[in-house]
Amino acid sequence: MEKSIRTLALAGLAAGLTLAGTARADEAAADSDKAVKAAPVAATSTDQTDAIEELRTSLANLTGQLNTLKAANEYLPQVHVLAVFEYAYERYDSVTLYTVKGGPQANNYAAPVQNGAPTGAAGFFVPTSEVELDGKINKWADWELKYTFAKNAIEDTGLKLHGISLLPGVDTGNWTWDLKVGDFRQAFGNEPQTGTSDLAFTQRALMFGGYNPLANTAAGTTYTANSAWPASKSFFVGQRVLGLFFTQAHDFGPAGYTAQFNLVNDTENEQTAGDTTLFNDAKGNGVDTDQSADNAFTEIGRFGINVNVIPGISTFKVGGSEIHNSNNTAPFAVGPAGQVYEDIQGADFTIESNVAHDKVWGEWVGANKFQDVSGYMGQLKNRAEGWYLSDSFQPLLFFWKDAPKVELLARYENINPNLVATANNPGYVASTEQAITTGIKWTYTGKDFTAINYTVYGIDGNFTSMAGTELLALSEQVYF
């Protein structure tokens, strides 16, 4: 019996050793398989690292090529196109308003005299269409060329130098100045320096060439209705002129300033389409002075201050402007005879609140024209004054911070084209003209907008006397 038990025990022991050996063999085989399998994984990881490095190198080369292409592209001409499509309803009753000799200004016109049926025009037209090219010459010089189809003229054209050191040969940091040479907007006020595509209203203010249904006339009649309304413009200050344009500006953080000075041709003599001489007749009526009769320079300047630390006010700017404009009638005039000139002063302001979502701006202009009288230089011949106050309100921003730019617009303006009528024509007092414009403007992308403006007119603050005289304009501007 004991032998049988011993035999069974030895057999069990042998079986266990056999199984253990088999298990160790299986583990060894498994380890061998892992090693074999691990080798390709290690090789694959090395290949991936090399591929990533190669990709990085390729991306770096591509970035360099793109930067080179971008730098080269900066010197290619950039093309911009502006087109304004407008429906205008221009209506006025044909009236003649007379001054009252010796009467106070409040009563210096008679009741409007109806001269037949209302006149005017209504329909679609294109008041502005232009193409602009601009480009870089190098990091401190640019060029610009603009062609206006409506006028068949070249405007805003010339060379622009920027970032010029205040002291020659000395690095003055960010204390620099800019220079433009060519035909550009003169440095006066706010609106005369604002391009058509950036105007808030569809029409400029009366004193800057906006539509005016009335025309200043001779003594005895202050105004008469103008049969060619769009041609009636009260340019107290022009827009562009040929010459040199200097600008120096600096920002101190809480405040800054901008100083501008222009040395240019007579401001009446913007070069006309097709004219390549100094003997141009700027307005095409055969009576304007030109650079052959008026060869003295005109000096224009403006100094503006901006304040950046007023709570709730994102923009606060004020400025003052001056023009000394020669209007000589004799070539190379050196004495009183033939010398005529203008001194024009202006003041402007802009206040914008990012809390009230409102912008208010306005301008005042006083223009004095002097001439030789009886051998004495400097006799005041005419003084014109005008001002406007405008407002732009964006109510949707109170409810939606990313709201579309929809503006409610309003403007009140007043002009007096001849404050010295009494001196020139004893017994007569010049009337003033007013205009009220309201509008809605939706700017949906960049400078592209749709707007509607409505304007009514008055004399000496009396809008009843001009009842029936109105301008309705629906405009669509496209800029790309």
C-alpha positions as a printed Julia matrix, in Angstrom:
480×3 Matrix{Float64}:
   0.0     0.0     0.0
   2.79    2.4     0.97
   4.58    1.62   -2.33
   1.44    2.49   -4.24
   1.08    5.84   -2.46
   4.82    6.61   -3.0
   4.48    5.78   -6.7
   1.47    8.11   -7.1
   3.3    10.95   -5.31
   6.34   10.62   -7.52
   4.12   10.62  -10.6
   2.33   13.8    -9.44
   5.63   15.52   -8.75
   6.9    14.7   -12.22
   3.73   16.02  -13.81
   3.99   19.29  -11.86
   7.59   19.81  -12.9
   6.65   19.15  -16.49
   3.82   21.71  -16.37
   6.05   24.34  -14.71
   8.67   23.89  -17.36
   6.1    24.24  -20.05
   4.79   27.47  -18.46
   8.3    28.92  -18.24
   8.87   28.0   -21.85
   5.65   29.72  -22.83
   6.67   32.85  -20.9
  10.05   32.85  -22.59
   8.43   32.46  -25.96
   6.05   35.3   -25.12
   8.93   37.52  -24.05
  10.68   36.68  -27.28
   7.59   37.59  -29.27
   7.32   40.93  -27.38
  10.92   41.72  -28.17
  10.38   40.88  -31.8
   7.25   43.01  -31.9
   8.86   45.92  -29.97
  11.65   46.33  -32.5
   9.35   47.57  -35.33
   7.59   49.95  -32.88
  10.88   51.57  -31.93
  11.78   51.89  -35.57
   8.38   53.44  -36.36
   8.78   56.06  -33.55
  12.13   57.17  -34.99
  10.6    57.54  -38.43
   7.78   59.68  -37.01
  10.25   62.03  -35.32
  12.13   62.45  -38.56
   8.86   63.09  -40.43
   7.8    65.77  -37.9
  11.15   67.52  -38.21
  10.88   67.43  -41.98
   7.35   68.86  -41.77
   8.55   71.65  -39.49
  11.3    72.51  -41.93
   8.83   72.56  -44.82
   6.43   74.81  -42.89
   9.27   77.18  -42.0
  10.26   77.39  -45.66
   6.63   77.97  -46.7
   6.23   80.72  -44.07
   9.36   82.41  -45.34
   8.1    82.25  -48.9
   4.7    83.67  -47.86
   6.4    86.53  -45.99
   8.52   87.27  -49.02
   5.41   87.22  -51.2
   3.58   89.5   -48.74
   6.48   91.96  -48.71
   6.51   92.0   -52.5
   2.72   92.37  -52.59
   2.92   95.5   -50.43
   4.55   97.26  -53.35
   1.87   96.23  -55.83
  -0.82   98.85  -56.55
  -3.99   98.48  -54.5
  -7.2    99.28  -56.37
 -10.32  100.75  -54.73
 -13.6   101.62  -56.41
 -16.27  103.97  -55.07
 -19.73  104.34  -56.57
 -22.77  106.15  -55.19
 -26.22  105.53  -56.66
 -28.88  108.02  -55.63
 -32.54  108.81  -56.06
 -33.16  112.5   -55.42
 -36.38  114.45  -55.16
 -35.45  118.14  -55.51
 -38.38  120.54  -55.27
 -38.71  124.25  -54.65
 -41.34  126.85  -55.26
 -40.13  129.58  -57.58
 -39.97  132.64  -55.33
 -38.05  135.87  -55.06
 -37.28  137.25  -51.61
 -36.6   140.98  -51.31
 -34.77  142.85  -48.63
 -36.56  145.71  -46.91
 -34.59  148.94  -47.0
 -33.86  150.09  -43.48
 -35.85  147.27  -41.89
 -34.65  144.99  -39.1
 -33.2   141.67  -40.13
 -36.21  139.78  -38.78
 -38.37  141.55  -41.35
 -35.94  141.96  -44.2
 -37.86  139.8   -46.64
 -41.29  140.08  -48.15
 -43.74  137.23  -48.28
 -42.69  134.69  -50.91
 -43.95  135.61  -54.33
 -45.19  132.61  -56.26
 -43.8   132.67  -59.78
 -45.75  129.75  -61.21
 -45.73  126.03  -60.58
 -43.08  124.41  -58.36
 -39.88  123.45  -60.13
 -37.14  120.95  -59.48
 -36.26  117.44  -60.53
 -36.64  113.83  -59.43
 -34.96  110.66  -60.57
 -31.95  108.36  -60.34
 -28.35  109.43  -60.98
 -24.76  108.71  -60.01
 -23.33  111.7   -58.12
 -19.99  110.04  -57.38
 -17.96  107.33  -59.11
 -14.2   107.05  -58.83
 -11.32  104.62  -58.92
  -8.28  104.95  -56.68
  -4.86  103.34  -56.94
  -2.28  103.52  -54.18
   0.93  101.75  -53.33
   4.21  101.76  -51.43
   7.52  102.94  -52.8
   9.4   101.98  -49.63
   8.78  102.0   -45.88
   8.62  105.82  -45.75
   7.06  106.74  -49.12
   3.67  106.02  -50.71
   1.87  107.2   -53.81
  -1.79  107.73  -54.63
  -3.8   108.32  -57.81
  -7.56  108.88  -57.96
  -9.71  109.42  -61.04
 -13.25  110.76  -60.7
 -15.55  109.81  -63.56
 -18.3   112.28  -62.63
 -15.9   115.25  -62.96
 -13.56  113.67  -65.52
 -10.73  114.8   -63.28
  -7.77  113.51  -61.28
  -8.0   114.17  -57.52
  -6.11  113.19  -54.37
  -3.05  112.42  -56.43
   0.59  112.69  -55.5
   3.5   111.51  -53.37
   3.23  110.94  -49.6
   6.3   110.84  -47.34
   5.83  109.82  -43.73
   7.86  109.29  -40.58
  10.41  111.99  -41.46
  12.7   112.85  -38.53
  12.11  116.29  -37.02
  15.85  117.0   -37.19
  17.79  116.09  -40.35
  20.23  113.26  -39.73
  19.03  112.74  -36.14
  16.84  109.9   -34.91
  14.01  111.67  -33.05
  12.03  108.51  -32.32
   8.28  108.96  -32.74
   8.64  112.74  -33.09
   8.25  112.86  -36.86
   6.4   114.74  -39.6
   4.74  113.88  -42.9
   4.74  115.56  -46.31
   2.38  115.23  -49.26
   3.13  116.71  -52.67
   0.31  116.93  -55.2
  -3.43  117.58  -55.33
  -5.0   116.83  -51.94
  -7.63  118.06  -49.51
  -6.62  121.27  -47.82
  -6.0   121.31  -44.08
  -9.05  123.26  -42.97
 -11.65  122.2   -40.45
 -13.3   118.81  -40.36
 -15.66  118.29  -43.29
 -13.4   119.79  -46.01
 -10.83  117.13  -45.06
 -13.38  114.3   -45.08
 -13.69  112.27  -48.25
 -17.06  111.64  -49.89
 -17.04  107.98  -48.89
 -16.71  108.91  -45.19
 -19.41  111.61  -44.96
 -22.19  111.03  -42.45
 -24.83  112.73  -44.64
 -25.59  112.31  -48.33
 -24.88  116.03  -48.86
 -22.19  118.3   -47.49
 -23.09  121.3   -45.37
 -24.29  124.39  -47.27
 -21.08  126.35  -46.66
 -19.0   123.47  -48.03
 -20.91  123.0   -51.27
 -24.09  121.14  -50.31
 -27.21  121.52  -52.47
 -28.65  125.0   -52.04
 -31.96  126.05  -53.62
 -31.1   129.73  -53.2
 -28.5   131.91  -54.88
 -27.05  135.1   -53.47
 -27.81  137.99  -55.83
 -27.2   141.7   -56.24
 -28.29  144.53  -53.95
 -32.02  144.72  -53.52
 -32.61  140.98  -53.72
 -30.88  138.9   -51.13
 -31.86  135.59  -52.63
 -33.68  134.26  -55.66
 -34.7   130.72  -56.44
 -32.08  129.07  -58.59
 -33.32  127.38  -61.75
 -30.24  125.1   -61.72
 -30.4   124.01  -58.11
 -27.53  121.49  -58.05
 -25.24  124.12  -59.56
 -25.94  126.54  -56.73
 -23.18  126.0   -54.18
 -21.96  128.2   -51.36
 -18.28  127.31  -51.16
 -16.94  129.24  -48.19
 -14.0   126.86  -48.23
 -12.96  124.59  -51.1
 -11.77  121.01  -50.82
  -8.63  120.3   -52.86
  -5.74  122.32  -54.15
  -2.27  121.75  -55.64
   0.83  122.24  -53.51
   2.76  121.09  -50.44
   1.02  119.61  -47.39
   2.89  119.31  -44.06
   1.62  117.44  -40.97
   3.2   116.94  -37.56
   1.34  115.04  -34.84
   2.2   113.53  -31.48
   0.27  111.45  -28.94
   1.23  111.81  -25.26
  -1.3   109.2   -24.1
  -3.81  111.32  -22.15
  -3.77  113.92  -24.93
  -2.25  114.69  -28.29
  -2.11  117.26  -31.04
  -2.04  117.57  -34.83
  -0.45  120.53  -36.62
  -0.98  121.03  -40.37
   0.33  123.59  -42.84
  -0.23  123.91  -46.6
   1.67  126.05  -49.09
  -0.46  125.86  -52.22
  -1.89  127.55  -55.29
  -4.76  129.97  -54.99
  -7.64  127.9   -53.58
  -9.91  129.03  -56.43
  -7.65  127.36  -58.94
  -7.99  123.62  -58.61
  -6.69  122.25  -61.89
  -9.54  121.5   -64.26
 -10.02  118.39  -66.38
  -7.9   118.41  -69.51
  -5.9   121.48  -68.43
  -2.13  121.15  -68.21
  -1.19  124.83  -67.94
  -1.15  127.55  -65.29
  -3.72  129.54  -67.29
  -6.72  127.51  -66.18
 -10.2   128.85  -65.62
 -11.07  126.81  -62.55
 -14.84  127.05  -62.66
 -15.23  127.15  -66.41
 -17.12  130.44  -66.56
 -14.39  132.55  -68.13
 -14.15  135.03  -65.26
 -12.14  133.27  -62.56
  -8.65  134.38  -61.72
  -5.97  131.85  -62.53
  -2.27  131.38  -61.78
  -1.37  133.79  -64.57
  -3.22  136.62  -62.84
  -2.88  135.37  -59.29
   0.56  133.9   -58.83
   0.86  134.41  -55.07
   0.82  131.39  -52.78
  -2.01  130.58  -50.42
  -1.19  129.57  -46.84
  -3.48  127.2   -44.93
  -3.09  125.89  -41.42
  -4.91  123.97  -38.72
  -4.02  123.04  -35.13
  -6.06  120.4   -33.33
  -6.03  118.88  -29.85
  -7.46  115.53  -28.8
  -8.1   114.48  -25.17
  -8.26  110.78  -24.29
  -8.92  110.67  -20.53
 -12.5   111.92  -20.13
 -14.66  109.12  -18.59
 -17.32  107.86  -20.99
 -15.91  109.94  -23.88
 -14.08  107.97  -26.55
 -13.38  111.0   -28.77
 -12.88  114.64  -27.8
 -11.29  116.83  -30.43
 -11.17  120.59  -31.0
  -9.37  122.52  -33.71
  -8.83  125.93  -35.24
  -8.05  126.73  -38.89
  -6.87  129.7   -40.94
  -6.57  130.45  -44.66
  -4.82  133.42  -46.22
  -6.0   133.11  -49.79
  -4.7   135.37  -52.52
  -7.29  136.45  -55.13
  -5.15  138.88  -57.11
  -6.43  140.13  -60.44
  -3.14  141.44  -61.84
  -0.01  139.4   -62.66
   2.77  139.68  -60.05
   0.9   142.41  -58.17
   3.09  144.14  -55.58
   1.06  147.24  -54.75
  -2.54  147.91  -53.73
  -3.79  147.89  -57.32
  -5.01  144.48  -58.33
  -4.49  142.88  -54.94
  -7.42  141.0   -53.5
  -7.28  138.4   -50.77
  -9.32  136.4   -48.29
  -8.72  135.63  -44.63
 -10.84  132.69  -43.51
 -11.04  131.41  -39.95
 -12.63  128.2   -38.76
 -13.29  126.25  -35.56
 -14.41  122.64  -35.25
 -15.11  120.06  -32.55
 -16.03  116.38  -32.26
 -17.32  114.61  -29.13
 -18.2   110.93  -29.15
 -19.45  108.87  -26.21
 -19.09  105.08  -26.11
 -21.57  105.05  -23.22
 -24.34  107.14  -24.75
 -23.53  105.73  -28.24
 -23.77  109.27  -29.57
 -21.51  111.52  -31.6
 -21.84  115.32  -31.82
 -19.74  117.49  -34.11
 -19.86  120.95  -35.6
 -17.99  123.74  -37.35
 -18.0   127.51  -37.68
 -16.44  129.44  -40.58
 -15.96  133.18  -41.06
 -14.67  134.34  -44.44
 -13.49  137.92  -45.05
 -12.7   139.14  -48.55
 -10.55  142.29  -48.91
  -9.68  144.4   -51.92
  -8.01  147.63  -52.92
 -10.4   150.58  -52.62
  -9.24  154.06  -53.67
  -5.61  153.02  -53.39
  -5.92  151.64  -49.88
  -5.22  147.97  -49.46
  -7.3   145.87  -47.11
 -10.8   147.3   -47.49
 -13.37  144.7   -46.41
 -15.52  143.84  -49.41
 -17.52  140.91  -48.1
 -17.85  138.79  -44.99
 -19.63  135.46  -45.0
 -20.33  133.32  -41.95
 -21.73  129.87  -41.49
 -22.0   127.08  -38.96
 -23.56  123.67  -38.5
 -24.22  121.26  -35.64
 -24.63  117.52  -36.34
 -25.52  114.44  -34.33
 -25.27  110.69  -34.92
 -27.05  108.31  -32.51
 -26.88  104.49  -32.55
 -29.76  103.25  -30.33
 -29.36   99.53  -31.15
 -26.08   99.42  -29.2
 -28.05   99.77  -25.95
 -29.59   96.35  -26.57
 -26.94   94.49  -28.55
 -23.21   95.12  -28.33
 -22.65   93.65  -31.82
 -25.64   95.44  -33.32
 -25.54   96.6   -36.95
 -24.36  100.17  -37.38
 -27.65  101.98  -37.81
 -27.39  105.74  -37.23
 -30.12  108.3   -36.63
 -28.77  111.57  -38.09
 -29.68  115.2   -37.59
 -28.06  118.48  -38.69
 -28.95  122.14  -38.28
 -27.04  124.75  -40.26
 -27.01  128.48  -40.81
 -25.2   130.62  -43.38
 -25.03  134.34  -44.11
 -23.31  134.97  -47.44
 -22.9   138.74  -47.0
 -22.67  140.31  -43.54
 -21.41  143.62  -44.94
 -24.33  144.15  -47.31
 -25.3   147.2   -45.28
 -21.88  148.78  -45.78
 -21.77  148.01  -49.49
 -25.43  148.8   -50.16
 -26.66  151.28  -47.55
 -30.15  150.51  -46.31
 -30.07  146.79  -47.06
 -29.59  144.04  -44.54
 -28.59  140.58  -45.74
 -30.76  137.62  -44.87
 -29.53  134.33  -43.43
 -30.39  130.89  -44.73
 -31.04  127.78  -42.64
 -31.4   124.06  -43.39
 -32.52  121.15  -41.25
 -31.57  117.62  -42.31
 -32.68  114.34  -40.74
 -31.75  110.87  -41.86
 -31.16  107.18  -41.24
 -27.97  105.44  -42.32
 -27.22  101.72  -42.23
 -23.55  100.83  -42.73
 -23.46   97.08  -43.2
 -19.83   96.46  -44.07
 -16.8    98.73  -44.32
 -17.9   101.84  -46.22
 -20.92  100.22  -47.87
 -24.17  101.78  -46.71
 -27.76  102.66  -47.5
 -29.05  106.04  -46.33
 -32.04  108.32  -46.63
 -31.86  112.09  -45.93
 -34.55  114.74  -45.92
 -33.8   118.49  -45.88
 -36.0   121.57  -45.51
 -34.89  125.19  -45.85
 -35.69  128.52  -44.23
 -34.9   132.25  -44.41
 -33.99  134.17  -41.25
 -35.19  131.2   -39.22
 -38.6   131.19  -40.93
 -39.2   127.81  -42.56
 -42.78  128.69  -43.47
 -41.5   131.21  -46.01
 -39.74  128.34  -47.81
 -42.55  125.82  -47.55
 -42.46  123.45  -50.51
 -38.7   123.68  -50.86
 -37.19  120.33  -49.93
 -34.62  117.72  -50.82
 -35.15  113.97  -50.38
 -32.19  111.73  -51.15
 -31.98  107.93  -51.02
 -28.38  106.79  -51.47
 -26.56  103.5   -51.88
 -22.76  103.55  -51.6
 -20.5   100.7   -52.68
 -16.78  100.73  -51.87
 -14.33   97.91  -52.5
